């Protein structure tokens, strides 16, 4: 996948590598249709915005939504990342966005 450079220099290369590792794991777990393990990648209070702009306000909400989608809409889907971007908001907070097909 194409990777855009970070927009600032707050995070370290190690931070960026760790975040990229989560993105890679997300793709693997999506393709395995494992909603519970996907949720484990998120902080319990994380907000998750899906591809149509719906926002889930906790890891539990994201788990429930993914579990239902994996049984229906995304049952036969395969996720592959085409572009990613990480923005560090502070030294301990980053936003990771990736475009997929």
MOPAC internal coordinates of N, CA, C and O (Angstrom, degrees):
PM7 1SCF
backbone

  N    0.0000 0     0.00 0     0.00 0    0    0    0
  C    1.4553 1     0.00 0     0.00 0    1    0    0
  C    1.5268 1   111.28 1     0.00 0    2    1    0
  O    1.2310 1   120.91 1   -28.88 1    3    2    1
  N    1.3089 1   115.86 1   151.12 1    3    2    1
  C    1.4587 1   120.38 1   174.94 1    5    3    2
  C    1.5111 1   109.01 1   -73.73 1    6    5    3
  O    1.2310 1   120.72 1   -43.74 1    7    6    5
  N    1.3088 1   116.23 1   136.26 1    7    6    5
  C    1.4571 1   120.06 1   178.72 1    9    7    6
  C    1.5145 1   108.93 1  -118.27 1   10    9    7
  O    1.2310 1   120.74 1   -56.34 1   11   10    9
  N    1.3283 1   116.18 1   123.66 1   11   10    9
  C    1.4522 1   120.49 1   176.45 1   13   11   10
  C    1.5194 1   108.12 1   -80.52 1   14   13   11
  O    1.2310 1   119.86 1   -33.36 1   15   14   13
  N    1.3133 1   117.88 1   146.64 1   15   14   13
  C    1.4662 1   118.58 1   175.70 1   17   15   14
  C    1.5144 1   110.28 1   -65.87 1   18   17   15
  O    1.2310 1   120.70 1   -24.29 1   19   18   17
  N    1.3084 1   116.27 1   155.71 1   19   18   17
  C    1.4613 1   119.42 1   176.57 1   21   19   18
  C    1.5202 1   108.77 1   -64.49 1   22   21   19
  O    1.2310 1   120.76 1   -25.96 1   23   22   21
  N    1.3170 1   116.14 1   154.04 1   23   22   21
  C    1.4565 1   121.72 1  -176.71 1   25   23   22
  C    1.5260 1   112.37 1   -85.27 1   26   25   23
  O    1.2310 1   119.93 1   172.15 1   27   26   25
  N    1.2950 1   117.73 1    -7.85 1   27   26   25
  C    1.4512 1   120.73 1   178.62 1   29   27   26
  C    1.5266 1   108.42 1  -152.02 1   30   29   27
  O    1.2310 1   120.40 1    -0.84 1   31   30   29
  N    1.3102 1   116.84 1   179.16 1   31   30   29
  C    1.4609 1   119.32 1  -175.08 1   33   31   30
  C    1.5204 1   112.70 1  -118.36 1   34   33   31
  O    1.2310 1   120.24 1  -150.12 1   35   34   33
  N    1.3268 1   117.15 1    29.88 1   35   34   33
  C    1.4662 1   120.01 1  -179.91 1   37   35   34
  C    1.5212 1   110.97 1   -71.63 1   38   37   35
  O    1.2310 1   119.93 1   135.83 1   39   38   37
  N    1.3218 1   117.73 1   -44.17 1   39   38   37
  C    1.4542 1   121.73 1  -176.96 1   41   39   38
  C    1.5169 1   112.17 1   -79.24 1   42   41   39
  O    1.2310 1   121.45 1   -23.50 1   43   42   41
  N    1.3121 1   114.84 1   156.50 1   43   42   41
  C    1.4617 1   120.72 1   178.17 1   45   43   42
  C    1.5265 1   109.98 1   -90.51 1   46   45   43
  O    1.2310 1   119.76 1   -15.77 1   47   46   45
  N    1.3162 1   118.06 1   164.23 1   47   46   45
  C    1.4713 1   119.48 1   174.58 1   49   47   46
  C    1.5335 1   111.88 1   -57.92 1   50   49   47
  O    1.2310 1   120.51 1   146.52 1   51   50   49
  N    1.3346 1   116.64 1   -33.48 1   51   50   49
  C    1.4641 1   120.51 1   178.18 1   53   51   50
  C    1.5266 1   110.79 1   -66.50 1   54   53   51
  O    1.2310 1   120.69 1   139.60 1   55   54   53
  N    1.3426 1   116.29 1   -40.40 1   55   54   53
  C    1.4691 1   120.52 1   176.76 1   57   55   54
  C    1.5233 1   109.71 1   -60.75 1   58   57   55
  O    1.2310 1   120.59 1   132.70 1   59   58   57
  N    1.3180 1   116.48 1   -47.30 1   59   58   57
  C    1.4589 1   120.92 1  -178.96 1   61   59   58
  C    1.5312 1   110.57 1   -61.02 1   62   61   59
  O    1.2310 1   120.10 1   137.57 1   63   62   61
  N    1.3324 1   117.41 1   -42.43 1   63   62   61
  C    1.4639 1   120.94 1   178.73 1   65   63   62
  C    1.5302 1   111.23 1   -62.92 1   66   65   63
  O    1.2310 1   120.19 1   140.00 1   67   66   65
  N    1.3230 1   117.24 1   -40.00 1   67   66   65
  C    1.4697 1   120.52 1   179.21 1   69   67   66
  C    1.5278 1   110.64 1   -64.99 1   70   69   67
  O    1.2310 1   120.69 1   137.64 1   71   70   69
  N    1.3208 1   116.30 1   -42.36 1   71   70   69
  C    1.4672 1   119.93 1   179.46 1   73   71   70
  C    1.5215 1   110.27 1   -66.31 1   74   73   71
  O    1.2310 1   120.09 1   137.75 1   75   74   73
  N    1.3017 1   117.44 1   -42.25 1   75   74   73
  C    1.4706 1   120.96 1   177.14 1   77   75   74
  C    1.5364 1   109.91 1   -60.70 1   78   77   75
  O    1.2310 1   120.36 1   143.10 1   79   78   77
  N    1.3346 1   116.91 1   -36.90 1   79   78   77
  C    1.4574 1   120.42 1   177.92 1   81   79   78
  C    1.5239 1   111.78 1   -61.83 1   82   81   79
  O    1.2310 1   120.47 1   142.36 1   83   82   81
  N    1.3204 1   116.72 1   -37.64 1   83   82   81
  C    1.4655 1   120.68 1   177.53 1   85   83   82
  C    1.5262 1   109.62 1   -65.72 1   86   85   83
  O    1.2310 1   120.18 1   137.52 1   87   86   85
  N    1.3208 1   117.26 1   -42.48 1   87   86   85
  C    1.4694 1   120.47 1   178.66 1   89   87   86
  C    1.5262 1   111.47 1   -60.95 1   90   89   87
  O    1.2310 1   120.84 1   136.69 1   91   90   89
  N    1.3091 1   116.00 1   -43.31 1   91   90   89
  C    1.4706 1   120.48 1   178.90 1   93   91   90
  C    1.5311 1   110.18 1   -63.44 1   94   93   91
  O    1.2310 1   120.67 1   137.00 1   95   94   93
  N    1.3218 1   116.33 1   -43.00 1   95   94   93
  C    1.4663 1   120.82 1   178.95 1   97   95   94
  C    1.5247 1   110.72 1   -64.38 1   98   97   95
  O    1.2310 1   120.00 1   141.74 1   99   98   97
  N    1.3405 1   117.60 1   -38.26 1   99   98   97
  C    1.4554 1   121.79 1   178.37 1  101   99   98
  C    1.5264 1   110.09 1   -57.88 1  102  101   99
  O    1.2310 1   120.40 1   133.97 1  103  102  101
  N    1.3239 1   116.84 1   -46.03 1  103  102  101
  C    1.4722 1   120.89 1   178.93 1  105  103  102
  C    1.5275 1   110.08 1   -60.57 1  106  105  103
  O    1.2310 1   120.16 1   134.52 1  107  106  105
  N    1.3107 1   117.29 1   -45.48 1  107  106  105
  C    1.4725 1   121.27 1   179.59 1  109  107  106
  C    1.5294 1   111.24 1   -59.91 1  110  109  107
  O    1.2310 1   120.44 1   134.50 1  111  110  109
  N    1.3272 1   116.77 1   -45.50 1  111  110  109
  C    1.4619 1   120.73 1  -177.77 1  113  111  110
  C    1.5222 1   111.73 1   -70.83 1  114  113  111
  O    1.2310 1   120.31 1   143.87 1  115  114  113
  N    1.3276 1   117.02 1   -36.13 1  115  114  113
  C    1.4680 1   120.14 1   175.23 1  117  115  114
  C    1.5197 1   109.17 1   -58.81 1  118  117  115
  O    1.2310 1   120.44 1   131.04 1  119  118  117
  N    1.3149 1   116.76 1   -48.96 1  119  118  117
  C    1.4604 1   120.55 1  -177.11 1  121  119  118
  C    1.5225 1   112.20 1   -66.53 1  122  121  119
  O    1.2310 1   120.33 1   157.80 1  123  122  121
  N    1.3339 1   116.97 1   -22.20 1  123  122  121
  C    1.4655 1   121.85 1   174.32 1  125  123  122
  C    1.5291 1   111.22 1   -87.53 1  126  125  123
  O    1.2310 1   120.11 1   175.24 1  127  126  125
  N    1.3315 1   117.39 1    -4.76 1  127  126  125
  C    1.4755 1   124.37 1  -178.81 1  129  127  126
  C    1.5259 1   111.64 1    57.68 1  130  129  127
  O    1.2310 1   120.80 1  -137.27 1  131  130  129
  N    1.3267 1   116.08 1    42.73 1  131  130  129
  C    1.4588 1   122.55 1  -177.21 1  133  131  130
  C    1.5321 1   110.43 1  -105.92 1  134  133  131
  O    1.2310 1   120.60 1   -95.86 1  135  134  133
  N    1.3176 1   116.46 1    84.14 1  135  134  133
  C    1.4661 1   121.93 1  -176.87 1  137  135  134
  C    1.5286 1   112.01 1   -62.47 1  138  137  135
  O    1.2310 1   119.81 1   141.45 1  139  138  137
  N    1.3121 1   117.97 1   -38.55 1  139  138  137
  C    1.4693 1   121.04 1  -178.77 1  141  139  138
  C    1.5295 1   110.16 1   -63.40 1  142  141  139
  O    1.2310 1   119.96 1   133.28 1  143  142  141
  N    1.3202 1   117.68 1   -46.72 1  143  142  141
  C    1.4619 1   120.22 1  -179.80 1  145  143  142
  C    1.5333 1   111.13 1   -68.14 1  146  145  143
  O    1.2310 1   119.99 1   146.09 1  147  146  145
  N    1.3433 1   117.62 1   -33.91 1  147  146  145
  C    1.4672 1   120.18 1   174.32 1  149  147  146
  C    1.5212 1   110.07 1   -58.51 1  150  149  147
  O    1.2310 1   120.90 1   136.02 1  151  150  149
  N    1.3071 1   115.88 1   -43.98 1  151  150  149
  C    1.4589 1   121.21 1  -179.90 1  153  151  150
  C    1.5213 1   111.30 1   -62.41 1  154  153  151
  O    1.2310 1   120.40 1   145.13 1  155  154  153
  N    1.3118 1   116.85 1   -34.87 1  155  154  153
  C    1.4617 1   120.79 1  -179.35 1  157  155  154
  C    1.5261 1   112.09 1   -64.70 1  158  157  155
  O    1.2310 1   120.17 1   161.59 1  159  158  157
  N    1.3431 1   117.27 1   -18.41 1  159  158  157
  C    1.4618 1   120.58 1   177.00 1  161  159  158
  C    1.5315 1   111.81 1   -76.64 1  162  161  159
  O    1.2310 1   120.40 1   165.16 1  163  162  161
  N    1.3287 1   116.84 1   -14.84 1  163  162  161
  C    1.4559 1   122.08 1  -175.21 1  165  163  162
  C    1.5216 1   111.74 1  -101.53 1  166  165  163
  O    1.2310 1   120.93 1   -31.72 1  167  166  165
  N    1.3039 1   115.84 1   148.28 1  167  166  165
  C    1.4546 1   120.79 1   168.45 1  169  167  166
  C    1.5282 1   106.65 1   -63.81 1  170  169  167
  O    1.2310 1   118.91 1   -36.53 1  171  170  169
  N    1.3288 1   119.68 1   143.47 1  171  170  169
  C    1.4698 1   120.40 1  -179.39 1  173  171  170
  C    1.5299 1   113.86 1   -53.92 1  174  173  171
  O    1.2310 1   120.00 1   150.80 1  175  174  173
  N    1.3361 1   117.61 1   -29.20 1  175  174  173
  C    1.4619 1   121.30 1  -179.47 1  177  175  174
  C    1.5289 1   112.96 1   -97.03 1  178  177  175
  O    1.2310 1   120.26 1  -171.41 1  179  178  177
  N    1.3148 1   117.10 1     8.59 1  179  178  177
  C    1.4687 1   120.80 1  -176.50 1  181  179  178
  C    1.5202 1   111.99 1   -60.98 1  182  181  179
  O    1.2310 1   120.90 1   -32.38 1  183  182  181
  N    1.3069 1   115.88 1   147.62 1  183  182  181
  C    1.4630 1   121.93 1   170.24 1  185  183  182
  C    1.5144 1   106.69 1  -101.92 1  186  185  183
  O    1.2310 1   120.98 1   -44.52 1  187  186  185
  N    1.3090 1   115.73 1   135.48 1  187  186  185
  C    1.4665 1   121.51 1  -176.08 1  189  187  186
  C    1.5221 1   107.64 1  -125.28 1  190  189  187
  O    1.2310 1   120.42 1   -56.42 1  191  190  189
  N    1.3247 1   116.81 1   123.58 1  191  190  189
  C    1.4548 1   121.28 1   177.77 1  193  191  190
  C    1.5165 1   108.39 1  -107.09 1  194  193  191
  O    1.2310 1   120.65 1   -55.34 1  195  194  193
  N    1.3362 1   116.36 1   124.66 1  195  194  193
  C    1.4640 1   119.15 1  -177.59 1  197  195  194
  C    1.5254 1   111.47 1   -87.02 1  198  197  195
  O    1.2310 1   120.67 1     4.92 1  199  198  197
  N    1.2981 1   116.33 1  -175.08 1  199  198  197
  C    1.4631 1   121.76 1  -172.57 1  201  199  198
  C    1.5244 1   114.64 1   -68.51 1  202  201  199
  O    1.2310 1   119.42 1   163.40 1  203  202  201
  N    1.3139 1   118.70 1   -16.60 1  203  202  201
  C    1.4688 1   120.72 1   176.75 1  205  203  202
  C    1.5317 1   111.83 1  -106.41 1  206  205  203
  O    1.2310 1   120.58 1  -173.32 1  207  206  205
  N    1.3248 1   116.50 1     6.68 1  207  206  205
  C    1.4626 1   120.38 1   176.47 1  209  207  206
  C    1.5137 1   115.79 1    93.54 1  210  209  207
  O    1.2310 1   119.94 1  -177.01 1  211  210  209
  N    1.3338 1   117.73 1     2.99 1  211  210  209
  C    1.4670 1   119.55 1   175.30 1  213  211  210
  C    1.5251 1   108.43 1   -69.76 1  214  213  211
  O    1.2310 1   120.87 1   -40.75 1  215  214  213
  N    1.3327 1   115.95 1   139.25 1  215  214  213
  C    1.4643 1   120.91 1  -178.24 1  217  215  214
  C    1.5211 1   109.37 1  -114.06 1  218  217  215
  O    1.2310 1   121.13 1   -52.98 1  219  218  217
  N    1.3175 1   115.45 1   127.02 1  219  218  217
  C    1.4642 1   121.36 1   172.84 1  221  219  218
  C    1.5159 1   106.47 1  -103.35 1  222  221  219
  O    1.2310 1   120.47 1   -45.38 1  223  222  221
  N    1.3193 1   116.70 1   134.62 1  223  222  221
  C    1.4570 1   121.50 1  -169.02 1  225  223  222
  C    1.5154 1   114.73 1   -96.68 1  226  225  223
  O    1.2310 1   120.30 1  -168.97 1  227  226  225
  N    1.3276 1   117.03 1    11.03 1  227  226  225
  C    1.4607 1   120.78 1   175.57 1  229  227  226
  C    1.5237 1   108.68 1  -162.29 1  230  229  227
  O    1.2310 1   121.24 1   -16.15 1  231  230  229
  N    1.3129 1   115.24 1   163.85 1  231  230  229
  C    1.4614 1   119.75 1   176.12 1  233  231  230
  C    1.5250 1   110.40 1   -62.44 1  234  233  231
  O    1.2310 1   120.46 1   145.13 1  235  234  233
  N    1.3316 1   116.73 1   -34.87 1  235  234  233
  C    1.4649 1   120.57 1   179.57 1  237  235  234
  C    1.5291 1   111.12 1   -64.04 1  238  237  235
  O    1.2310 1   120.07 1   137.40 1  239  238  237
  N    1.3335 1   117.46 1   -42.60 1  239  238  237
  C    1.4676 1   120.39 1   177.25 1  241  239  238
  C    1.5228 1   110.80 1   -63.34 1  242  241  239
  O    1.2310 1   120.35 1   138.15 1  243  242  241
  N    1.3271 1   116.93 1   -41.85 1  243  242  241
  C    1.4682 1   120.65 1   178.86 1  245  243  242
  C    1.5296 1   110.74 1   -63.89 1  246  245  243
  O    1.2310 1   120.15 1   141.34 1  247  246  245
  N    1.3261 1   117.31 1   -38.66 1  247  246  245
  C    1.4666 1   121.20 1   178.11 1  249  247  246
  C    1.5197 1   110.92 1   -61.71 1  250  249  247
  O    1.2310 1   120.86 1   130.79 1  251  250  249
  N    1.3206 1   115.97 1   -49.21 1  251  250  249
  C    1.4670 1   120.07 1  -179.06 1  253  251  250
  C    1.5268 1   111.21 1   -60.47 1  254  253  251
  O    1.2310 1   120.82 1   134.93 1  255  254  253
  N    1.3283 1   116.05 1   -45.07 1  255  254  253
  C    1.4690 1   119.91 1  -178.96 1  257  255  254
  C    1.5236 1   111.44 1   -64.59 1  258  257  255
  O    1.2310 1   120.14 1   137.17 1  259  258  257
  N    1.3217 1   117.34 1   -42.83 1  259  258  257
  C    1.4617 1   120.02 1   179.90 1  261  259  258
  C    1.5297 1   111.09 1   -67.86 1  262  261  259
  O    1.2310 1   120.45 1   139.81 1  263  262  261
  N    1.3181 1   116.75 1   -40.19 1  263  262  261
  C    1.4753 1   119.24 1   179.33 1  265  263  262
  C    1.5232 1   110.54 1   -59.13 1  266  265  263
  O    1.2310 1   120.17 1   135.57 1  267  266  265
  N    1.3150 1   117.27 1   -44.43 1  267  266  265
  C    1.4686 1   120.89 1   178.80 1  269  267  266
  C    1.5271 1   110.90 1   -66.04 1  270  269  267
  O    1.2310 1   120.54 1   136.51 1  271  270  269
  N    1.3233 1   116.58 1   -43.49 1  271  270  269
  C    1.4679 1   120.06 1  -178.71 1  273  271  270
  C    1.5234 1   111.56 1   -65.68 1  274  273  271
  O    1.2310 1   120.05 1   144.11 1  275  274  273
  N    1.3363 1   117.51 1   -35.89 1  275  274  273
  C    1.4636 1   120.01 1   179.51 1  277  275  274
  C    1.5320 1   111.72 1   -67.95 1  278  277  275
  O    1.2310 1   120.24 1   157.84 1  279  278  277
  N    1.3199 1   117.15 1   -22.16 1  279  278  277
  C    1.4656 1   120.99 1   177.20 1  281  279  278
  C    1.5283 1   111.89 1   -85.73 1  282  281  279
  O    1.2310 1   120.09 1   163.13 1  283  282  281
  N    1.3236 1   117.44 1   -16.87 1  283  282  281
  C    1.4668 1   120.83 1  -173.69 1  285  283  282
  C    1.5267 1   111.11 1  -128.85 1  286  285  283
  O    1.2310 1   120.66 1    84.03 1  287  286  285
  N    1.3142 1   116.34 1   -95.97 1  287  286  285
  C    1.4583 1   123.71 1  -172.35 1  289  287  286
  C    1.5276 1   113.75 1   -53.89 1  290  289  287
  O    1.2310 1   119.85 1   136.73 1  291  290  289
  N    1.3216 1   117.89 1   -43.27 1  291  290  289
  C    1.4669 1   121.89 1  -175.51 1  293  291  290
  C    1.5269 1   113.67 1  -105.33 1  294  293  291
  O    1.2310 1   120.80 1  -160.33 1  295  294  293
  N    1.3222 1   116.07 1    19.67 1  295  294  293
  C    1.4647 1   120.88 1  -177.66 1  297  295  294
  C    1.5324 1   111.95 1   -54.08 1  298  297  295
  O    1.2310 1   119.99 1   137.77 1  299  298  297
  N    1.3241 1   117.63 1   -42.23 1  299  298  297
  C    1.4674 1   121.62 1  -176.71 1  301  299  298
  C    1.5231 1   112.72 1  -106.98 1  302  301  299
  O    1.2310 1   120.18 1  -162.83 1  303  302  301
  N    1.3229 1   117.26 1    17.17 1  303  302  301
  C    1.4637 1   120.11 1  -176.39 1  305  303  302
  C    1.5181 1   112.40 1   -80.95 1  306  305  303
  O    1.2310 1   121.73 1   -25.28 1  307  306  305
  N    1.3162 1   114.29 1   154.72 1  307  306  305
  C    1.4541 1   122.12 1   171.66 1  309  307  306
  C    1.5188 1   106.80 1  -132.18 1  310  309  307
  O    1.2310 1   120.81 1   -51.92 1  311  310  309
  N    1.2950 1   116.06 1   128.08 1  311  310  309
  C    1.4547 1   121.82 1  -178.09 1  313  311  310
  C    1.5159 1   109.27 1   -96.13 1  314  313  311
  O    1.2310 1   120.60 1   -46.18 1  315  314  313
  N    1.3268 1   116.46 1   133.82 1  315  314  313
  C    1.4583 1   120.67 1   169.55 1  317  315  314
  C    1.5152 1   108.10 1  -139.21 1  318  317  315
  O    1.2310 1   121.12 1   -45.18 1  319  318  317
  N    1.2997 1   115.46 1   134.82 1  319  318  317
  C    1.4549 1   122.06 1  -175.81 1  321  319  318
  C    1.5243 1   109.56 1   -81.74 1  322  321  319
  O    1.2310 1   120.65 1   -43.43 1  323  322  321
  N    1.3264 1   116.37 1   136.57 1  323  322  321
  C    1.4622 1   119.66 1   177.67 1  325  323  322
  C    1.5236 1   113.08 1  -115.10 1  326  325  323
  O    1.2310 1   120.17 1   159.23 1  327  326  325
  N    1.3197 1   117.28 1   -20.77 1  327  326  325
  C    1.4611 1   120.39 1   179.60 1  329  327  326
  C    1.5161 1   108.94 1  -160.74 1  330  329  327
  O    1.2310 1   120.49 1   -36.84 1  331  330  329
  N    1.3195 1   116.66 1   143.16 1  331  330  329
  C    1.4615 1   119.24 1   177.70 1  333  331  330
  C    1.5262 1   110.28 1  -138.72 1  334  333  331
  O    1.2310 1   121.77 1   -24.12 1  335  334  333
  N    1.3140 1   114.21 1   155.88 1  335  334  333
  C    1.4580 1   121.05 1   177.22 1  337  335  334
  C    1.5248 1   108.15 1  -148.21 1  338  337  335
  O    1.2310 1   120.82 1   -42.96 1  339  338  337
  N    1.3098 1   116.04 1   137.04 1  339  338  337
  C    1.4607 1   121.96 1   176.69 1  341  339  338
  C    1.5193 1   107.64 1  -122.03 1  342  341  339
  O    1.2310 1   121.36 1   -50.34 1  343  342  341
  N    1.3139 1   115.01 1   129.66 1  343  342  341
  C    1.4723 1   120.76 1   176.62 1  345  343  342
  C    1.5210 1   108.08 1  -120.89 1  346  345  343
  O    1.2310 1   120.88 1   -54.93 1  347  346  345
  N    1.3000 1   115.93 1   125.07 1  347  346  345
  C    1.4596 1   120.82 1   176.66 1  349  347  346
  C    1.5254 1   108.86 1   -88.01 1  350  349  347
  O    1.2310 1   121.19 1   -59.57 1  351  350  349
  N    1.3252 1   115.32 1   120.43 1  351  350  349
  C    1.4561 1   122.01 1   178.77 1  353  351  350
  C    1.5259 1   109.92 1   -83.57 1  354  353  351
  O    1.2310 1   121.48 1   143.76 1  355  354  353
  N    1.3195 1   114.78 1   -36.24 1  355  354  353
  C    1.4643 1   122.17 1   175.00 1  357  355  354
  C    1.5235 1   106.24 1  -151.35 1  358  357  355
  O    1.2310 1   120.57 1     4.23 1  359  358  357
  N    1.3173 1   116.51 1  -175.77 1  359  358  357
  C    1.4724 1   118.40 1  -179.57 1  361  359  358
  C    1.5255 1   112.32 1   -68.90 1  362  361  359
  O    1.2310 1   120.05 1   164.60 1  363  362  361
  N    1.3415 1   117.51 1   -15.40 1  363  362  361
  C    1.4638 1   119.84 1  -178.86 1  365  363  362
  C    1.5279 1   113.78 1  -120.50 1  366  365  363
  O    1.2310 1   119.95 1  -175.11 1  367  366  365
  N    1.3385 1   117.71 1     4.89 1  367  366  365
  C    1.4641 1   121.44 1  -178.63 1  369  367  366
  C    1.5171 1   109.33 1  -134.19 1  370  369  367
  O    1.2310 1   121.24 1   -49.48 1  371  370  369
  N    1.3324 1   115.24 1   130.52 1  371  370  369
  C    1.4589 1   120.68 1   176.55 1  373  371  370
  C    1.5192 1   109.23 1  -136.40 1  374  373  371
  O    1.2310 1   121.21 1   -26.91 1  375  374  373
  N    1.3108 1   115.29 1   153.09 1  375  374  373
  C    1.4562 1   122.07 1   174.92 1  377  375  374
  C    1.5200 1   106.34 1  -113.48 1  378  377  375
  O    1.2310 1   121.15 1   -54.52 1  379  378  377
  N    1.3227 1   115.41 1   125.48 1  379  378  377
  C    1.4562 1   120.85 1   179.16 1  381  379  378
  C    1.5232 1   107.72 1  -111.16 1  382  381  379
  O    1.2310 1   120.60 1   -52.58 1  383  382  381
  N    1.3109 1   116.46 1   127.42 1  383  382  381
  C    1.4592 1   121.19 1   179.72 1  385  383  382
  C    1.5247 1   107.43 1  -127.86 1  386  385  383
  O    1.2310 1   120.85 1   -51.10 1  387  386  385
  N    1.3282 1   115.97 1   128.90 1  387  386  385
  C    1.4448 1   116.00 1   173.45 1  389  387  386
  C    1.5155 1   111.04 1  -134.66 1  390  389  387
  O    1.2310 1   122.03 1   -36.16 1  391  390  389
  N    1.3123 1   113.72 1   143.84 1  391  390  389
  C    1.4477 1   122.12 1   178.57 1  393  391  390
  C    1.5178 1   106.97 1   -96.88 1  394  393  391
  O    1.2310 1   120.83 1   -42.17 1  395  394  393
  N    1.3151 1   116.01 1   137.83 1  395  394  393
  C    1.4529 1   120.08 1  -174.96 1  397  395  394
  C    1.5136 1   110.40 1  -133.85 1  398  397  395
  O    1.2310 1   122.13 1   -12.92 1  399  398  397
  N    1.3059 1   113.53 1   167.08 1  399  398  397
  C    1.4600 1   119.66 1   173.07 1  401  399  398
  C    1.5033 1   108.51 1  -134.13 1  402  401  399
  O    1.2310 1   120.10 1   180.00 1  403  402  401

